[in-house]
Amino acid sequence: ADVTTLSDRDRTRIRARSMGFVFQAFNLVPTLTAEENVALAAEYAGTSGSPARKAAREALDSVGLAKRACHRPMELSGGEQQRVAIARAIVNKPRVLIADEPTGNLDSTRAAEVLGLLRRFNRDRGQTVVLVTHDAEVGAACDRIVRVRDGLIVGDERVVGR
């Protein structure tokens, strides 16, 4: 389908259902709990009420945060906040997960956890993960590296053995 012919509303709905976004700055709503932050993404995609909360709990469980569902962002560590952001991105089971510098605000231990989660979603769920990073170590953990400079692709390599 040619998405350029769709209305803004229809494009938004497709984006909400087919794509998940993880941001470096987490972008969690500070007044909402972890579960409410994740459920909000389900609601944007058209799921509401009890099904949205159930999906949010499942997504939080998949990132190891089921026991932190009732906590607000300020009560969570940076690594936990990023995992809530990942849960929000996967709650609708998108085909594509776009992660913009997902480890940029994390220490090396938490960064490794986040990269492990993203690899697991790719391997176990077949989700395409597009990871944007300036960190060579993070890039080295990927199966494929596409280098972009000034908006143009300047390199594309597959990493063997992953």
C-alpha positions in Angstrom: 0.0 0.0 0.0 1.1 3.5 -0.7 1.2 5.2 2.7 1.5 8.6 1.2 -2.1 8.4 0.1 -3.4 7.6 3.6 -4.7 10.2 6.0 -2.6 11.3 8.9 -4.8 9.3 11.2 -4.4 6.1 9.2 -0.6 6.6 9.0 -0.5 7.2 12.8 -2.4 4.0 13.4 -0.1 2.0 11.1 2.9 3.5 12.8 1.5 2.7 16.3 0.8 -1.0 15.3 3.8 -1.8 13.1 6.6 0.2 14.6 8.0 0.6 18.1 10.3 3.4 19.1 12.9 3.5 21.8 14.5 6.9 22.6 17.8 7.8 24.3 15.9 10.1 26.7 13.3 7.5 27.6 10.4 10.0 27.1 8.2 8.5 29.9 5.3 10.5 31.3 6.5 11.3 34.8 3.1 11.2 36.4 2.2 7.8 35.1 3.4 4.4 36.5 5.5 2.1 34.4 2.4 0.1 33.5 0.4 3.2 32.6 3.3 4.5 30.4 3.4 1.1 28.5 -0.4 0.9 28.3 -0.6 4.3 26.7 1.2 3.0 23.6 -1.4 0.2 23.4 -4.2 2.7 23.6 -2.6 4.8 20.8 -2.8 1.6 18.7 -6.5 1.0 19.4 -6.4 -1.3 22.5 -7.9 0.1 25.6 -8.9 -0.8 29.1 -8.2 -4.2 30.6 -6.6 -5.6 27.4 -4.2 -2.6 27.2 -3.2 -3.1 30.9 -2.7 -6.9 30.4 -0.5 -6.2 27.3 1.5 -3.7 29.3 2.1 -6.1 32.2 3.2 -8.8 29.7 5.6 -6.3 28.0 7.0 -5.3 31.4 7.4 -8.9 32.3 9.4 -9.6 29.1 11.9 -6.9 30.1 12.1 -8.1 33.7 10.1 -5.3 35.3 6.9 -7.0 36.3 7.6 -6.2 40.0 8.2 -2.5 39.1 4.9 -1.9 37.2 3.4 0.4 39.8 6.4 2.7 40.1 6.7 6.1 38.5 9.8 7.0 36.4 11.4 9.0 39.1 11.3 5.9 41.3 13.2 3.8 38.7 16.9 3.7 37.8 18.1 4.8 34.4 18.3 1.2 33.2 14.8 0.4 34.5 13.4 3.5 32.8 15.0 2.4 29.5 13.5 -1.1 29.9 10.1 0.6 30.5 10.7 2.5 27.3 11.5 -0.8 25.5 8.3 -2.4 26.9 6.4 0.6 25.6 8.0 0.1 22.2 7.1 -3.7 22.0 3.7 -3.7 23.7 1.9 -3.8 20.3 4.3 -6.5 19.0 5.6 -4.3 16.1 7.4 -5.8 13.2 10.1 -3.1 13.4 11.7 -1.7 16.5 13.7 1.5 16.0 16.1 2.3 18.9 17.8 5.7 18.8 20.9 5.6 21.0 19.2 3.2 23.5 22.3 2.8 25.6 23.5 6.4 25.5 22.4 7.3 29.0 23.3 4.0 30.6 26.4 2.5 32.3 28.1 -0.4 30.6 26.3 -3.1 32.7 22.8 -1.6 31.9 23.8 -1.0 28.3 24.7 -4.7 27.9 21.3 -5.7 29.4 19.5 -3.4 26.9 21.5 -4.8 24.0 20.7 -8.3 25.1 17.0 -7.5 25.2 17.1 -6.1 21.7 19.0 -9.1 20.4 16.5 -11.4 22.1 13.5 -9.7 20.5 15.2 -10.0 17.1 16.1 -13.6 17.6 13.0 -14.9 19.4 10.3 -12.7 17.9 11.7 -12.1 14.5 11.4 -8.3 15.0 13.6 -6.2 12.8 15.7 -3.9 15.1 17.1 -0.7 13.7 19.6 0.6 16.2 21.1 4.0 15.8 24.3 4.6 17.6 27.6 6.5 17.6 29.2 4.0 19.9 31.5 1.5 18.0 31.1 -1.1 20.8 27.3 -1.0 20.5 27.6 -1.2 16.7 29.9 -4.2 17.0 27.2 -6.1 18.8 24.9 -5.9 15.7 24.5 -8.4 12.8 24.6 -5.7 10.2 26.2 -2.2 10.2 24.9 0.5 7.8 27.0 3.7 8.1 25.3 7.0 7.3 27.1 10.3 6.8 25.3 13.5 6.0 22.1 11.6 5.3 23.7 9.2 2.7 24.6 5.5 3.1 28.4 5.3 2.9 28.8 1.7 4.1 26.8 -1.5 4.5 28.4 -4.6 6.0 27.2 -7.8 7.6 29.0 -9.1 10.6 29.8 -12.8 10.3 29.3 -15.1 13.3 26.4 -13.4 15.0 
